Amino acid sequence: MSELDERAEELVAEYIAAREAGEGGRFEDWIADEPDGLRAVAGQLFDQVREVLGGLAPLPQAESGWRYRIGSELGRGGNGRVLDVFDSTLARHLAMKVLVTDGEHGDGRRRRARFLAEARLAGRLQHPGIVAVHDLGRTPQGEDFFTMPRVQGRTLAELLTLAAEGDPEWTRARLVDVLVRVAETLAYAHSSGVVHRDVKPANIMVGSFGETYLLDWGLASVDGESIDDDEVAAPLELDAALTGRGDLLGTPAYMAPEQAIGRARDAGPAADVYALGATLFEILTGQPPYGAGLDGLATLKRIRAGPPPPPIDEVAPETPAELAAICARAIAREPGDRYGGAAEFASDLRAFLEGRVVSAYESGGLAELRKWIRRNRGLAVALGAVVLAVLGGIAAAVSLRAQERARALRFLDLQLVAEAKESARGLWSIDAPDLSPARAWLAEAEQLRARTERHRAELETLERTAESRRERRRGIDDERWTFADRDARWRHEKLDELVRALERFAAPGGALDRVASLTSRVERTWPEALTQDAAGWERFRRHWEAEFDDFGPAPGNLLGLTPLGVDPDSGLFEFAVTGSGELPAGPGARPRAGDAIVLALVPGGSFEFGLDAADDPFALGNEGEPRTVELAPYLLGRTELSRGQWARLVRSQPVPDSTALWPQAELSYRQAIDVLREWGLALPTEAQWERAAELGIDRAAIERLDLAQRLARADALLRPLSAIDARAPDLAGFRDLLGNLAEMCADPFLTGPAPDLRPGDGLALAGPRNPQVPERYPVRGGHYGLVVLSQPSQTIALARPETRLVATTAERAERYGVRVCRSLSRPLTSR
């Protein structure tokens, strides 16, 4: 590099550092006094850096001596205005909420108390769904303020408008998933004694990367107490769409009856559940429960008058019955008739999204059976005998009319299918490979499958009595039947549901097919494979003795794996997952469309995990506190799981070679865990993932890079999605640990200080100091959807091993993938 190039780099780096500190003007002015040749080279370099940065917006100015530089106003509400500010001490952009103090805002002391209470409450609650508070104080002008991260995205109110306009990105299922996350956030708050009391679409923000936040805790109560508990009435001018500046505790359109009639002290967690239900009502129907276009006073009058909102099936007839039932229970007039808490509400919504039984739906499975028994009490004893006959496989003579017996069998089989699918999830694991539970499950499942034709024949007979059939308007199914009487329509609905469930249950890739494949694999295919490459296993034993002797003897023959040998570039020993595809060309070979999953043996030992954010200029604050963990050797996937490999794991239709090497996305956390378990695999812990990522990079070489080179490296890692063979492997032979898809980790998402880590695999352990956030888990490695930000430090941080993201277990995101893992904490053999 010439002296001219070096000086040009220094000028660009100095200018960017000055801009981050709030100084500097145009770059042309910055280099105006330099020689012509240097200005030309520096200008070209700066153009390249600016392209990577995505532009350099001017930084706002502020009061001299104060750490915050004030920018533009981002928004304004009844209790304050929100400003864009730059924190010069930590070199980051934040949002600052400043208390509005003009004469239009009523009781200033009460408003200030509410404002400060909101800041302290948000600072107390540590949850990914609640925007954290960084600082609380007064501006040089004497205004109260607090700072928090800038959340970029849209409110749920805006998303509902997009959905109403037909935006394909915002389907009903995706909006419901957003509400699940809000309910989980509320469940955490309720467990801490906090009630929000103003849940509504305008207070729900969905960030640019799918993160979901519940905003504006200014009306919250803590342990049943609030500065507003004596306030009861709403001012006449209050608008239904916005919390007013008077004393109303909440927003009428989403307000529980106990709030609307002035019982503020009774507005506990059940009031938040009602608001969740009211928001769900709007998702499903396009309007709040008591209608759109009403002012606050008119809405309050309707709530206080007592008639409940109209049933959802009248407002939106195409709404699935399960969702309608969830909503009806959540917005019940009496608090005791609602869900017991936000967690129960979230659980039912999640069950609907995952196709499981919804507790609030009184027309499914055993709930339907209970209803039928109540209508036919004279047959209850006989029906009990049928239950025993079906569940226990007992051949009993039951004197029951054939029609009633068939009806009872329908109810039972619906429930049995649901139970069989659920119980199939934990039948076998590599650590407890006894196949007895799987064999017993198969015997019962075959009996269930054998009854499919009987139910199908009954369905076809019933359909011949239908008056007509017509196309569904928006449904997935192709037909809707019309019957003369309500009972026939109801029986057809249940039979159709049962037959479809049984067909899915027995189809290729269904629960029955996968358990049968599992037993065959464990009993025959894997043991046979263990005996076919004695030389390969001997090479592995010698490699272990040479490299891992400190960890004791080699773990022996590993069920479900085929030894490949040592990768000549990384020096790590590789295995293929037996049955997941064809054996690769050799250790370290480039992936092919039909190749099996390849695992590398990662060395164990003492490992420094996490990052000290206070001493790192590029920290984002989500890296986790530093600590040391002792890891045993383990196996980790060389690549992200491909679409072709996933199709082979779940026994679905083969994927064309043109897409087989693209990484598999849009898997839920539970789905990934369940399928991997069937193959003796798991997700890596955060410590295992970070250990492998650290092996793949040269820290010293990265530290020697200048700012422009670091930005270019980050941009290359965070480039658009690619196939798993597109990028070159890192120093340890892994591909796309950083970039491409973000990768799921096995740990629970915990709050509080750095948690204890389990020896061997480093799994984070929940405890009194580290409560688990329900249904959340960490993802690592960044992903192709993370845009290159305008701040260089943030861009660089996103391409580092320590950076963490968080996702929900029900989420099926297009930017999250799977890298498989297998621990070697004990010898693994077949039984």
Order of alpha helices (4+ residues) and beta strands (2+ residues): alpha-alpha-alpha-beta-beta-beta-alpha-beta-beta-beta-alpha-alpha-beta-beta-beta-beta-alpha-alpha-alpha-alpha-alpha-alpha-alpha-alpha-alpha-alpha-alpha-beta-beta-alpha-alpha-alpha-alpha-beta-beta-beta-beta-beta-beta-alpha-alpha-alpha-alpha-alpha-alpha-beta-beta-beta-beta-alpha-beta-beta-beta
